Amino acid sequence: MLSSRSLAISGTGIRLLLADPAPVLVNLVMPLLLAGFLMPATKAQLRLAGLPEATGAEQVVPGMAVLFAFLSTMLVCTLFFREHAWGTWQRLRASQASSLDIVIGKVIPLYLVQLLQMAVLFGAGSLLFGYHPTGSLVALAVVVATFVATLVAFGVALVASFSTMDQVLVVGNLGGMVMAGLGGALAPAATLPGWAQAAAHATPAYWGLEAIRDITVDGAGLADVAPALLALVGFTLAFAAVVAWRFRPADAKVGTT
């Protein structure tokens, strides 16, 4: 059960996000614009791959949603580092909130924002580009919710591992784009070079996109994507282990306003 302290911290985080919605809006608009450009080429690629009825949306909509979900993890980092830049981190530490309360309170708003972002992109993909999964929508929702939890854990692991926002931006953006690309966000993983296909299995993007592809194209249900869900849970636990190992509330961080 969430503590009142975590909820209070979450409320502050939500207000901060609402006060500056530009990053969230960019991460909603940009993937839709890119999807429009990528649809024709992706349609041809999918049809050559043996999907004669493909429109391109089957690959482009999930791919752009996953790519920009990775880029959105920087919002997780920003909420932590701003506290240091504003000098309010020590006040949080001096309050009755435990370290766990603080971390949970920080990640709840970002989890909800990421979840909303993915839902809006899939919904807009359906309306604008004809994205229509043939499988279980419940399974799709569970995959998305699990994948978002993995990304939020990844963001907190970055916060725990680096001392400046600049370091986090470089590692997070580069690492996120590489993982998304290897995982199949820009092109189906099966069309990548052999070494990239092998490396893809070491990224959460691969498992998330493979599960979404199975639901979208092959009519998969929840039981069918269970292995991918277990892989995502494994990544989440691995990132959480990094947080438990590296996160120290007393560590100095150089943030940005």
SEDREN-897083 format. One record per residue (C-alpha): residue number from 1; x, y, z; residue in one letter. Coordinates in steps of 0.5 Angstrom, whole numbers, plus 500, padded with zeros to 3 digits. Example, Ala and Ser with C-alpha at 12.3 -4.5 7.8 and 13.67 -1.06 7.14 Angstrom:
BEGIN
[node 1, [525, 491, 516], a]
[node 2, [527, 498, 514], s]
This chain:
BEGIN
[node 1, [500, 500, 500], m]
[node 2, [503, 507, 498], l]
[node 3, [504, 511, 504], s]
[node 4, [501, 518, 505], s]
[node 5, [508, 521, 504], r]
[node 6, [509, 518, 497], s]
[node 7, [503, 520, 495], l]
[node 8, [505, 527, 497], a]
[node 9, [511, 527, 493], i]
[node 10, [507, 524, 487], s]
[node 11, [502, 530, 488], g]
[node 12, [508, 535, 487], t]
[node 13, [511, 531, 481], g]
[node 14, [505, 532, 478], i]
[node 15, [504, 539, 479], r]
[node 16, [511, 540, 476], l]
[node 17, [509, 536, 470], l]
[node 18, [503, 540, 469], l]
[node 19, [507, 547, 470], a]
[node 20, [511, 545, 464], d]
[node 21, [508, 540, 459], p]
[node 22, [512, 542, 453], a]
[node 23, [517, 535, 454], p]
[node 24, [511, 531, 454], v]
[node 25, [507, 534, 448], l]
[node 26, [514, 534, 444], v]
[node 27, [514, 526, 445], n]
[node 28, [507, 526, 443], l]
[node 29, [507, 530, 437], v]
[node 30, [514, 528, 434], m]
[node 31, [513, 520, 434], p]
[node 32, [506, 521, 430], l]
[node 33, [510, 526, 425], l]
[node 34, [515, 521, 424], l]
[node 35, [510, 515, 423], a]
[node 36, [507, 519, 417], g]
[node 37, [514, 519, 414], f]
[node 38, [515, 512, 415], l]
[node 39, [509, 509, 413], m]
[node 40, [510, 508, 406], p]
[node 41, [517, 505, 406], a]
[node 42, [515, 500, 412], t]
[node 43, [509, 498, 408], k]
[node 44, [513, 496, 402], a]
[node 45, [518, 493, 407], q]
[node 46, [513, 489, 411], l]
[node 47, [509, 486, 404], r]
[node 48, [516, 484, 402], l]
[node 49, [517, 480, 409], a]
[node 50, [511, 476, 407], g]
[node 51, [505, 480, 410], l]
[node 52, [501, 482, 404], p]
[node 53, [496, 486, 407], e]
[node 54, [500, 490, 411], a]
[node 55, [499, 498, 412], t]
[node 56, [506, 499, 415], g]
[node 57, [502, 501, 422], a]
[node 58, [503, 495, 424], e]
[node 59, [511, 496, 425], q]
[node 60, [511, 504, 425], v]
[node 61, [506, 505, 431], v]
[node 62, [509, 501, 436], p]
[node 63, [516, 502, 434], g]
[node 64, [515, 510, 435], m]
[node 65, [511, 509, 441], a]
[node 66, [517, 505, 444], v]
[node 67, [523, 509, 441], l]
[node 68, [520, 516, 444], f]
[node 69, [518, 512, 451], a]
[node 70, [525, 511, 452], f]
[node 71, [527, 518, 450], l]
[node 72, [522, 520, 455], s]
[node 73, [525, 516, 461], t]
[node 74, [529, 523, 461], m]
[node 75, [523, 526, 465], l]
[node 76, [524, 521, 470], v]
[node 77, [531, 523, 471], c]
[node 78, [529, 531, 471], t]
[node 79, [525, 530, 477], l]
[node 80, [530, 528, 481], f]
[node 81, [536, 532, 479], f]
[node 82, [531, 539, 479], r]
[node 83, [531, 537, 487], e]
[node 84, [538, 538, 487], h]
[node 85, [539, 544, 483], a]
[node 86, [533, 548, 487], w]
[node 87, [536, 546, 493], g]
[node 88, [530, 542, 496], t]
[node 89, [533, 535, 496], w]
[node 90, [536, 536, 503], q]
[node 91, [529, 538, 505], r]
[node 92, [526, 532, 502], l]
[node 93, [531, 528, 506], r]
[node 94, [530, 532, 513], a]
[node 95, [522, 530, 512], s]
[node 96, [519, 524, 515], q]
[node 97, [519, 521, 508], a]
[node 98, [524, 515, 507], s]
[node 99, [529, 513, 501], s]
[node 100, [523, 508, 499], l]
[node 101, [518, 514, 500], d]
[node 102, [522, 519, 496], i]
[node 103, [523, 514, 490], v]
[node 104, [516, 511, 490], i]
[node 105, [513, 518, 490], g]
[node 106, [518, 521, 484], k]
[node 107, [516, 515, 480], v]
[node 108, [509, 515, 480], i]
[node 109, [508, 521, 476], p]
[node 110, [513, 519, 471], l]
[node 111, [509, 512, 470], y]
[node 112, [503, 515, 469], l]
[node 113, [505, 520, 464], v]
[node 114, [509, 514, 460], q]
[node 115, [503, 510, 461], l]
[node 116, [498, 516, 458], l]
[node 117, [503, 517, 453], q]
[node 118, [503, 510, 450], m]
[node 119, [496, 510, 450], a]
[node 120, [495, 516, 446], v]
[node 121, [500, 514, 441], l]
[node 122, [497, 507, 440], f]
[node 123, [490, 511, 440], g]
[node 124, [492, 516, 435], a]
[node 125, [496, 511, 431], g]
[node 126, [489, 507, 430], s]
[node 127, [485, 513, 428], l]
[node 128, [490, 516, 424], l]
[node 129, [494, 510, 421], f]
[node 130, [489, 505, 421], g]
[node 131, [493, 501, 427], y]
[node 132, [489, 495, 429], h]
[node 133, [491, 489, 433], p]
[node 134, [488, 482, 431], t]
[node 135, [490, 480, 438], g]
[node 136, [488, 481, 445], s]
[node 137, [487, 488, 447], l]
[node 138, [488, 486, 455], v]
[node 139, [495, 483, 453], a]
[node 140, [497, 489, 449], l]
[node 141, [495, 493, 455], a]
[node 142, [499, 489, 460], v]
[node 143, [505, 489, 455], v]
[node 144, [505, 496, 455], v]
[node 145, [504, 497, 463], a]
[node 146, [510, 492, 464], t]
[node 147, [514, 495, 459], f]
[node 148, [513, 502, 462], v]
[node 149, [515, 500, 469], a]
[node 150, [521, 497, 466], t]
[node 151, [523, 504, 463], l]
[node 152, [521, 508, 469], v]
[node 153, [526, 503, 473], a]
[node 154, [531, 504, 468], f]
[node 155, [531, 512, 469], g]
[node 156, [532, 511, 476], v]
[node 157, [538, 507, 475], a]
[node 158, [541, 512, 471], l]
[node 159, [539, 517, 477], v]
[node 160, [543, 512, 482], a]
[node 161, [549, 511, 477], s]
[node 162, [551, 518, 475], f]
[node 163, [552, 525, 479], s]
[node 164, [550, 530, 474], t]
[node 165, [544, 531, 469], m]
[node 166, [549, 532, 463], d]
[node 167, [552, 525, 464], q]
[node 168, [545, 522, 465], v]
[node 169, [543, 525, 458], l]
[node 170, [548, 523, 454], v]
[node 171, [548, 516, 457], v]
[node 172, [540, 515, 457], g]
[node 173, [539, 518, 450], n]
[node 174, [544, 514, 447], l]
[node 175, [543, 508, 451], g]
[node 176, [535, 509, 450], g]
[node 177, [536, 510, 442], m]
[node 178, [541, 504, 441], v]
[node 179, [536, 499, 445], m]
[node 180, [530, 502, 441], a]
[node 181, [534, 501, 435], g]
[node 182, [536, 494, 436], l]
[node 183, [530, 492, 439], g]
[node 184, [526, 493, 432], g]
[node 185, [523, 500, 433], a]
[node 186, [526, 503, 427], l]
[node 187, [526, 496, 423], a]
[node 188, [523, 489, 425], p]
[node 189, [528, 486, 429], a]
[node 190, [528, 480, 424], a]
[node 191, [531, 485, 418], t]
[node 192, [537, 487, 422], l]
[node 193, [544, 484, 421], p]
[node 194, [545, 477, 425], g]
[node 195, [550, 481, 430], w]
[node 196, [544, 486, 431], a]
[node 197, [539, 480, 432], q]
[node 198, [543, 477, 437], a]
[node 199, [544, 483, 441], a]
[node 200, [537, 485, 441], a]
[node 201, [535, 480, 446], h]
[node 202, [539, 484, 451], a]
[node 203, [535, 490, 450], t]
[node 204, [528, 491, 454], p]
[node 205, [525, 494, 447], a]
[node 206, [526, 487, 443], y]
[node 207, [521, 483, 448], w]
[node 208, [516, 489, 448], g]
[node 209, [516, 490, 441], l]
[node 210, [516, 482, 440], e]
[node 211, [510, 482, 444], a]
[node 212, [506, 487, 441], i]
[node 213, [508, 485, 434], r]
[node 214, [505, 478, 436], d]
[node 215, [499, 481, 439], i]
[node 216, [498, 486, 433], t]
[node 217, [500, 481, 427], v]
[node 218, [499, 474, 430], d]
[node 219, [493, 475, 434], g]
[node 220, [496, 473, 440], a]
[node 221, [493, 473, 447], g]
[node 222, [496, 474, 454], l]
[node 223, [499, 467, 455], a]
[node 224, [502, 467, 448], d]
[node 225, [506, 473, 450], v]
[node 226, [508, 471, 457], a]
[node 227, [515, 469, 456], p]
[node 228, [516, 476, 453], a]
[node 229, [513, 479, 460], l]
[node 230, [517, 475, 464], l]
[node 231, [523, 478, 460], a]
[node 232, [521, 485, 462], l]
[node 233, [520, 483, 469], v]
[node 234, [527, 481, 469], g]
[node 235, [529, 487, 466], f]
[node 236, [525, 491, 471], t]
[node 237, [528, 487, 477], l]
[node 238, [535, 488, 474], a]
[node 239, [534, 496, 474], f]
[node 240, [531, 496, 481], a]
[node 241, [537, 492, 483], a]
[node 242, [542, 497, 481], v]
[node 243, [538, 502, 484], v]
[node 244, [538, 498, 491], a]
[node 245, [546, 498, 490], w]
[node 246, [547, 505, 487], r]
[node 247, [542, 510, 490], f]
[node 248, [544, 514, 496], r]
[node 249, [540, 520, 498], p]
[node 250, [546, 523, 501], a]
[node 251, [550, 523, 494], d]
[node 252, [551, 530, 491], a]
[node 253, [548, 531, 484], k]
[node 254, [549, 536, 479], v]
[node 255, [542, 538, 476], g]
[node 256, [539, 543, 472], t]
[node 257, [533, 548, 473], t]
